[in-house]
């Protein structure tokens, strides 16, 4: 880190913090992304390492350039060229015409979101031979027919066949007895003065 003079925080994410900085030898403004090693039991998260590896391989005028990688104390620091502005400024700029599809790119390519957004890899994947699932009623023997129907629709493997959130909220399961407990009859979250 002694090659760079760290400036203000530009942003913070799941894996670390991004700072503005200046390269001491050249005066070049850079962005330093610091990954916290201590957060993960086996060191740095695999996703962070993959990001660094891919970024190092990408060389294109329209891709932010990775300039340096170094380890200091309990962090891995990745140095990028610093670009002016940020995505928030671009989105709010009235001179730039963006459609909702530009901002929410997944809407362009698919009509549904999976139950676990961001789950793109299965790190502990074990292949099993296919088997027939037991009937829901045998697993949830106390569940009503409406509950079983809603559960079956929520657990469809193919997202295109899965019930939408709006349709799920309008499902008969939520309209049948027993009715929800009125708010005034719910347990209090205030501490008991006797405790």
Secondary structure, DSSP 8 states (H G I E B T S, - for coil): -TTEEEEEEEEE-SSEEEEEEEETTT--EEEEEEEESTTSTTSS-HHHHHHHHHHHH---TTS--EEEEEEETTEEEEEEE--SS-HHHHHH-TTS---HHHHSTHHHH-S---SSTT----TT-----------HHHHSTT--HHHHHHHHHHT-SSTTTS--HHHHHTSGGGTSSS----GGGS---S--TT-
